[in-house]
Amino acid sequence: MDQPIVILPDMFIQRMSDLLGPEAREFFDALHRPRMRGLRVNTLRTAPDTLVRRAPFALSPIPWAPEGFLYRHPDRPGLHPWYDAGVYYIQEPAAMAAAVLLDPQPGELVLDLAAAPGGKSTHIAARMENRGLLVANEPNPKRCRVLVQNLERLGVANALVTQEQPESLLRWAGTFDRVLLDAPCTGESMFRKDPAVAAAWNPRRILRNAERQHRMLATAAELVRPGGRLLYATCTFAPEENEQVIARFLGERQDFRLVPAELPGGAPGRPEWADGREELALCRRLWPHRVPADGHFYALLERAEDSVLAGRGRWTAAGRRPWKSTRLPARAAASILLQLPGASLPAHWELRGDTWIALPESLPRLGSLEGLRIAAKGVAWGIIRGTGFLPAHSLAMALPPGASPPSVVWPSDAPEVAAWLNGRSLPAPPNVPAGWVWVGVDGFPLGWGKISGGTLKNHYPKGLRRDLGSPASPEGTHGNDPEE
């Protein structure tokens, strides 16, 4: 893919020249060079070293992300069927540092406050090993749908997706072990990816964004438990949206402190671009002329253990309304296990319409979800009709290897793969029994098919179908475009 021609606004050039001094020439040269492109291995599917050995394209490691790799034009891994199977996520290299710095642990409660299109959320879930609970929030309905699609494609099973303004989540004040705020910003690091971002740039937007970021950071801070951590991130270079936001926050919140955000190749924050407090140097900047990335700013904050929550003490689950789940009837369980004899049935379920949804085990720790706009919970398993079980696509993407014995798996270069992703049914392979079968590529999931009358009927979702030579549906910004 050719590099777009980048026309930098004159006022941006002047600002950055004043800020960077002699270093500005290297910075501007970097913005006119071809972008570095990255993919992040989904460790819920495979190990990074295994993918490197098997990949049909050249990969080189990203220093700050063990799961991250650079690839180069003309390779286009977004067009490979492994993309559809959720084996990796096309992601801007600097964005991969977020989950590394946040360092989520299996079993924790974690919140991604502005989660779409899902690059950082899916990375967090993989680092959590699908254990604990990830709340992925996105207020914009269109972007929220993309978020849900990406979580499903990468096999994330421990997520609750909410579609709320951040303030609406304050019912969970003091709840989360870790919170990520990937704050909406002017996106100056995206100029060479999307010239329209550069064309729309102006200093007034910087100031408006800084005020919005301050409000969002104040809300995010309330959601962190005492002793928990909060990561503030932007993909812009403007000090008003970075060091100055953090300096203002620290001036208002004595119960938070900056902790070192160490990243190979990262540069320290610039105290002189804010109020001069020395601790701002603990922030980290990834500059495009210093590392193979478009650029990011990170500030890692920790809340004091003795922090008091809004004058009411810590809000514990015991003080919330009771959480309720639906019991999976024995007949429904028998129908599922008839199709998936190796499956381990979850403990918590919800019946939405006629679809049974397996809920994350840690969901009860949040208490009642009443009044919230919920876009997705856990994994939809499917529909029970009589004694039959109609499995959902999300179940195929989330099942661990070997959980579905009847299967049809092709190598990635087989013509059947291209036909399947295009939505075509195929002749049933020999020696595979009639009924529902798990369909995969190189051992990775693509969905469900059903063998009947000698035909493998295609149940790949219509909204995901494509020709292998063309990209999947556009999926937002921040390096998640499968055309790259």
Secondary structure, DSSP 8 states (H G I E B T S, - for coil): ---------HHHHHHHHHHHGGGHHHHHHHHTS---EEEEE-TTT--HHHHHHH-SS--EEETTEEEEEEE-TT--GGGSHHHHTTSEEE--GGGGHHHHHH---TT-EEEESS-TT-HHHHHHHHHTTT-SEEEEE--SHHHHHHHHHHHHHTT--SEEEE---GGGGGGGTT-EEEEEEE-----GGGTTT-HHHHHT--HHHHHHHHHHHHHHHHHHHHHEEEEEEEEEEES---GGGTHHHHHHHHHH-TTEEEE----TT-EE--GGGTT--GGGGGSEEE-TTTSSSS-EEEEEEEE-TT--STTS----GGGS-----B---HHHHHHHHHH-TT----S-EEEETTEEEE--TTGGGG---TT--EEEESEEEEEEETTEEEE-HHHHHHS-TTS--SEEEE-TTSHHHHHHHTT--EE--TT--SEEEEEEETTEEEEEEEEETTEEEE-S-GGG---TTS--S---SSS--TT-
